[in-house]
Amino acid sequence: MHFSVLVFPGTNCDHDCHFVLSKVFNQKVHYVWHQEKSLGVTDCVVVPGGFSYGDYLRSGAIARFSPIMDAVQNFAERGGLVLGICNGFQILLEAGLLPGAMLRNQGLRFICKDVFLRTENNQTLFTRSLSQGQILTIPIAHMDGNYFAEPDALEEMKSNSQVVFRYCDRDGSLSAEANPNGSIDSIAGIINKRGNVFSLMPHPERCCESSLGSTDGRFIFESIIQDF
Amino acid sequence: MKVKVQVTLKKSVLDPQGEVIRKGLHSLGFDEVEQVRMGKYFELDVRTERRQDLEIRISQMCEKLLSNPVIEDYALFFPEEEG
């Protein structure tokens, strides 16, 4: 499988994504600089984390106008797989490829720690190696991860099973304490209606080897690669 | 022509920064402050011949880039036209 990892000025998780996909999963991976107009040969675009354009104006607001984003839009419209992680999630929201927006964390602090996630939809191309309700331990590292959508938009997402991951406690229960950033409805990851554009705030690429404390991130990449 | 653009979170969106500022003001003794909403402010210097087009163009800028319509509202001010 061919993966494209986008690189914007200020992206800093591109090498982690490249390493995991090429070295842990033995897939073909290439970087795509944001000034490019073509993705090259690709089956899945990864929009990695970081601080594209220094988070100027709003996280992801400037990156969405980079030349490469037209190619990403076209790729997504043709049904291509797009995975957004952290700042990648913010960029895809700003680009309108996913519904909603990110606000500053409720506690106004940058949060970098492991969180528990509950699998809310394992019927996606990004989560099919998980069981429904499975609890994962994956780290977050963000300042603007407080997901927001208007009530109508949220209802529509829920009725289409577009909420893929929620923040939970060790036992899988939802609570304000287990919600690190104040996200509406404890939302940590969502997918578009068509099922080909998925994003999450936690960093699965940071936990794919046991030496890093958790291998739960593997489930996401295994789901994408499985049967391809 | 100079245009001032003010971007604030929608009323339906919680503003955690504004809330912290309100508490800060209270701790300084400004108990009369009931609400604080924090926002962004832009000053644009725009080349324009037609005044009516200007407002449309600036609104487009706000909707495409200066604000995120999902969470923010914007307001335009034209200081050169104020008395």
Interface residues (C-beta under 8 A of the other chain):
Chain A: L57 R58 A61 F65 L93 E94 G100 A101 L103 R104 N105 Q106 G107 L108 N146 F148 A149 E150 G182
Chain B: L9 S12 V13 L14 P16 Q17 V20 L65 L66 N68 V70 I71
